[in-house]
Structure formats: structure tokens, C-alpha cells
Amino acid sequence: MKYVMFSLALAGLLFTTSCNKDEDKPTPDKTGLLTANSWVLKDLTVSPAYDWFGDGNPITDIYALFPVCALDDFTTFQRDGKAIFNEGASKCFAEDPDTRAATWAWQENETVIAVTESGETEKWKVTRLTATELSADYSATEDGVTYTFSLSYGKK
């Protein structure tokens, strides 16, 4: 009888130590990672430098120009293809709406997020997507010059 009890105890011990809860959790797909959180912009740069104010002084660090009231803004991507841009607790202009709606969709084998707001689409080339980070680049051409904007978001 002692042998049977010992065998059962040993089997139970082996069973509980071999089950790793992390292994049981499926790795989220890209949509799951993107839609699991709201995202706060942490950095925004442009290359080549852009004359943002038209004063002859081109800059690369656009994020440094953001007023404090814009630093708590966040974006939420929903599974149904909607994106919500939220002004956060501190709005820069009281008359602005609290949120703006847009749409989003994966393109190019889930390497590009197409974000459409007010009929205009930006295509964000995703460079990093984890549970806590979203980084992407998008391009815009003005006066024959193509500018690449690099965005970095953190989990809200």
C-alpha cells in the first residue's frame, strides 16, 4: 500500500511541476497585441529635418514641440477596425471633441496599419509591436521631398 501511495504522490508531484501556466497561454496575434491596450505617444521624429514653422529652422524631434496638454492623448485600436483618438484628461482646446473616430486595417501581411481619418489614410509600417510597445514609420511627400515620420507608443 505504501508503494501505491508513494507512486500516486510522485505522479502528482511530476504532473504539477511539469505544467507551466505560461506554456498554456497562447501567444497573442498581432491584432491581439494592438487591440489589448490603449497607446500613448512617447516619441515622434522626422527625417530629413522638416521646417515645421516655416522659419528656416528645420527640426527632427517633433515630439519635443508637443505642449504638455497633448502628452496624455492616447489611441485605442478596436478589433472591429475602429480607432479612437482620445484627448486625454488635459485638452489643449476646450472646444475640441474628447475623441475622434477613425478606421484601421492590416495590410501587407500584417506589417502595415492603414489608419484612415476624415478620408485621408496614413500607412504605418510597423517596426515593433509587443504587449507594451508599438513603433511604426510612415512617409509623406511635400514639394518633392519624402519625409519619414517615426512614431513610438507605449502601453497606457
N, C-alpha and C positions, 0 to 999 in steps of 0.2 A: 504494500500500500504506500509506503514511504517513497518508493521508486516512482509510482504513478503520480503522486502529488509533486515530487521534485520535477518530473518531466513536464507536468502542466505548468508549474511555476516558471520553469526555464523557457517553455514555449511562449508563455505570456510575456515574459521579460524580453525575449527576442522580438516578438511581434510589436510591442510598444516602442522599443528602441529603433526598430527598422522603419517605422512610419515617421516620415518627416513632413510636417504640415506644409512647409514651403514647397515641397515637391508636388503636393496635391493642388496647389494653386496654379491655374493656367496663366501663362504669360499673356498680359493684355495685348490685343492687336493695336494697330496704330490709331484706329478710331477710338478704342477704349482709352488709350493714353491721352488723346487730345480732348476727349469729352469728359474725362473724370474730374477735371479741375476747372476753375477759372484761372486766367493767366494775367499777370501784372507785368507790364513792360519794364525791363531792367536796363536796357541799353538799345540805342539806335544810332547807327553811324552810316555815313555815305562815302562812296568812293567813285570817282575822284571827288575832291572837295567841291562843295557847292556854295555859290554866293547867295545864301539864304535870304539876306535882307537887301540884296542889290546894291550894297555899299562898297563893292570891290574887295571885300574880305571873305574869301571862301572858307568854309568850315567843314570838318568831317564828323564832329561829335554833336549830332542833333539833340541827343538826349540831354546834354548839358544845358540846352536852351529852354527846356521844359520848365514852366512855372510850377511851384510847389503844388498848386491845386490840381495839376494833371498827373502827379505821381501816384495817386491812388486809383486811377482809372483801371478798369480791368475788362477783359474779353472772355466770353463764355461761348464755346462751340458746343452745340447740341447735336445729339445723334440724328435728329430729323433734318439736318442740313441748315439749320438756322444758326446765326452767330449774333450775339448780343454784345454791343459795346456799351459799357456802363461807366458813367461819370464818377463813380465812387462817392464817398461821403463829402468831399470838398469839391464843389463845382467851380469852374473858373468864371462862368457867367450864369447868373441865376435864371435867366430866361431859356437857357439850353435845356433840352429834354434830359431826363435822368438816364435814358437808354436810347440807343439807335439800333435798328434791326438791319441785318444783312443776311446773306446766304453764303454757304461754303460747300465745297465738294472736293474730294480727292481727284487728282489727275495724275497721269504718267506713272502708273503702278504705285500709287500712294507715296510719291516723292514730292508732289506739288499740291499745295492747298490753294484752290481758286476761291478768293473772297470777293463777293460782289455786293457793293453798296451803292444805292442811288444810280444803278445802271452802269457803273464802272467796275471793272474787275482787275484786281491785282493777283498775280500768280506768285505765291510764296514757295520758293524751293526750300524744302525742309532740310536743314543741315544737322539737326539734333532734336530728338523727341524722346524724353524719358518721363517718368512719373512726376518729375519736378522741374524739368527744363524743356523749353520749346525755343529753338533757334531757326531762323529762316532768312533767306535773301530774296529780294525782288528787284527788278530793274524798271527804270523809267527813262525815256529818251526825251531830251529837251534841246532844241537848237542843234540837233545833230550829235549831241553828246549823250552817251548812255551812262546813267548813274546806277550804281548798285547799292541798295539800302540793305543793311544787315540789322535784323531785329533779334533781340534776346528777351525771352519772357521767363518769369519764374512762377511757380505754383502760388496761387493766392492763399 
